[in-house]
Structure formats: structure tokens, C-alpha cells
Amino acid sequence: MVLKDSIMKLLKEKQISAITVKEICELADINRSTFYAHFCDQFDLLEQIEEELIEDMGMYLSTYNVKKEDDALQMTEKLIEYFASKQDECQTLLNENSDSSFQKKVMVVTHRFIMKNWMEVVNHPNKDISEYLSSFIVSGGIQMLKVWLNNGMDKSPKEMAEIIINLVNTGIRGLR
């Protein structure tokens, strides 16, 4: 845990490629041999942190099932609540110092739990664009979450979910 805390603290200041195992160990006040008993390098440590969060997020979201369009709002709100509960970790892993692997993993989870069922509900007549539409919605939603986290979560998860779903359902003209 102390190693994870140390790398997260360092990621707030610099990119993973600029962080050394020595720095992590010094900050954690442990020997490098202890580090190497658990991890190959700083990238392996980061990968394990990301995987734990993604697995936790998947388990959290799997308790909900989107069947109707109205449920897309609830599922989106649950996803945002998860981000709020892990604000520091998610904000750090989605910042400019982090590589994009965590963001890609979040996109996969989001697509699996929200978009798959939402696209079936929408049943867009042009199936050729569904992949593009899904990518646009998920990417835009994640960018909105990054801004929201950086703004100190100035809106409630419910308000953010309503904004996202409103944008998805009615486009920018639907916002009033």
C-alpha cells in the first residue's frame, strides 16, 4: 500500500517514464529488494494499481443492469459516483502525467456497462455509425469526467449524469 501511495504521489508531479524505482522506494521508506519482490518495475506497479481499480469498477457496476433508456441515467450516475469515491486515484491516473492506459481501460469498462445496452435501446437506424457514435459518446463522457474531477467535483454525480445523458440524447441544442 505504501508503494502504491508513493507512486501516486509522484504521478501528481511527473510522468511515469520519469519516475524511478529508487524514488518510489525512498518515498515509501522501503528497500528496493522489497519492491522487486512484488513488482518488476514502476510500470508493473502502475499496471497493478490500474487493474485493481478497473476490476473494482467493474464489480461495482456489475450490480446494476441497464435495460431501459431511463436506466442509462442511473448507470451513468453510478459510474460517476464510483469516480467520486476514488477521486484522488482517478484524477491522478487521468492527468497529463499519466499515460493513457488507464483512460483506455475506463473506456472499455464504460462501453461494456453503459454503451452496449444503451445502443440497443437507441437502436440507431444506421448500424454503420454505431461504433463511431459509441466512441464519441464514451470519449466525450470521460473528458467531461476529467474536467469535473479537476474542477473539484463542483456538480453532484446526478447532475453530471443528467448533463451527459442529455447531451447524448438531444445533442448540444438540447442543453438549456
Secondary structure in CASP SS format (residue, H / E / C, confidence):
PFRMAT SS
TARGET T0000
AUTHOR 0000-0000-0000
METHOD secondary structure of the structure
MODEL  1
M C 1.00
V H 1.00
L H 1.00
K H 1.00
D H 1.00
S H 1.00
I H 1.00
M H 1.00
K H 1.00
L H 1.00
L H 1.00
K C 1.00
E C 1.00
K C 1.00
Q C 1.00
I H 1.00
S H 1.00
A H 1.00
I C 1.00
T C 1.00
V H 1.00
K H 1.00
E H 1.00
I H 1.00
C H 1.00
E H 1.00
L H 1.00
A H 1.00
D C 1.00
I C 1.00
N C 1.00
R H 1.00
S H 1.00
T H 1.00
F H 1.00
Y H 1.00
A H 1.00
H H 1.00
F C 1.00
C C 1.00
D C 1.00
Q H 1.00
F H 1.00
D H 1.00
L H 1.00
L H 1.00
E H 1.00
Q H 1.00
I H 1.00
E H 1.00
E H 1.00
E H 1.00
L H 1.00
I H 1.00
E H 1.00
D H 1.00
M H 1.00
G H 1.00
M H 1.00
Y H 1.00
L H 1.00
S H 1.00
T C 1.00
Y C 1.00
N C 1.00
V C 1.00
K C 1.00
K C 1.00
E H 1.00
D H 1.00
D H 1.00
A H 1.00
L H 1.00
Q H 1.00
M H 1.00
T H 1.00
E H 1.00
K H 1.00
L H 1.00
I H 1.00
E H 1.00
Y H 1.00
F H 1.00
A H 1.00
S H 1.00
K C 1.00
Q H 1.00
D H 1.00
E H 1.00
C H 1.00
Q H 1.00
T H 1.00
L H 1.00
L C 1.00
N C 1.00
E C 1.00
N C 1.00
S C 1.00
D C 1.00
S C 1.00
S H 1.00
F H 1.00
Q H 1.00
K H 1.00
K H 1.00
V H 1.00
M H 1.00
V H 1.00
V H 1.00
T H 1.00
H H 1.00
R H 1.00
F H 1.00
I H 1.00
M H 1.00
K H 1.00
N H 1.00
W H 1.00
M H 1.00
E H 1.00
V H 1.00
V H 1.00
N C 1.00
H C 1.00
P C 1.00
N C 1.00
K H 1.00
D H 1.00
I H 1.00
S H 1.00
E H 1.00
Y H 1.00
L H 1.00
S H 1.00
S H 1.00
F H 1.00
I H 1.00
V H 1.00
S H 1.00
G H 1.00
G H 1.00
I H 1.00
Q H 1.00
M H 1.00
L H 1.00
K H 1.00
V H 1.00
W H 1.00
L H 1.00
N H 1.00
N C 1.00
G C 1.00
M C 1.00
D C 1.00
K C 1.00
S C 1.00
P H 1.00
K H 1.00
E H 1.00
M H 1.00
A H 1.00
E H 1.00
I H 1.00
I H 1.00
I H 1.00
N H 1.00
L H 1.00
V H 1.00
N H 1.00
T H 1.00
G C 1.00
I H 1.00
R H 1.00
G H 1.00
L C 1.00
R C 1.00
END
